Amino acid sequence: GLLTWQALDELSATERVQSAAHRAVLESIYLRTVTVVRPAPALLPLDPQRLKIGLIYPGVYSSLPNVCGVYGAPTRRLAYSLVPTEDELAIAREINAQVDVAVVFSFNIDEYPLQARLVNTFAPQKTVVVALQSPYDALQGIQPAGYVTLFNPYPEAFRAACAVLYGAFPSKGTFSLP
């Protein structure tokens, strides 16, 4: 009990926590939650050998291109601010002309409505939106060919999303939009 309590040795914390085992559980959870809400068979799974891919993502999540890059480097990429600027929109228009598929990672479009303008810069038939947090980004005036939800913007979720986008793992989640 309380009278026989002893502090744990901080040097053995890594052993006790078993972070590798926890990481495996986290990865499994995230792989099961990535959801392809609107499939786009002409675009997904992404094939960098067949398609020129544009990767457009919020700059605050700078690890996204590296995480997805294990499956193949995008032809073009754009890190945008959560409130996209006119310069970022101009670059997006250039990218639209240069790629076969634009994968646009969104973050809470209801809070940052200019992201809808960014998404709509890309031709709908070649756009896949990946909602990093809110699954309802698709209800904010965007019409991409493909729509994927993550439900949270954490590195483990990014790895799972990229695995699903590139066909290394099937989408297991389910979600219906109103």
Sequence and secondary structure as in RCSB ss.txt:
>XXXX:A:sequence
GLLTWQALDELSATERVQSAAHRAVLESIYLRTVTVVRPAPALLPLDPQRLKIGLIYPGVYSSLPNVCGVYGAPT
RRLAYSLVPTEDELAIAREINAQVDVAVVFSFNIDEYPLQARLVNTFAPQKTVVVALQSPYDALQGIQPAGYVTL
FNPYPEAFRAACAVLYGAFPSKGTFSLP
>XXXX:A:secstr
 GGG     GGGHHHHHTHHHHHHHHHHHHHHH EEEE  TTT S  TTTS EEEEEEGGGTTHHHHHHTT   S
EEEEE SS  HHHHHHHHHHHHH SEEEEEE  TTTSTHHHHHHTTS GGGEEEEESS GGGGGSS   SEEEE 
SS  HHHHHHHHHHHTTSS         
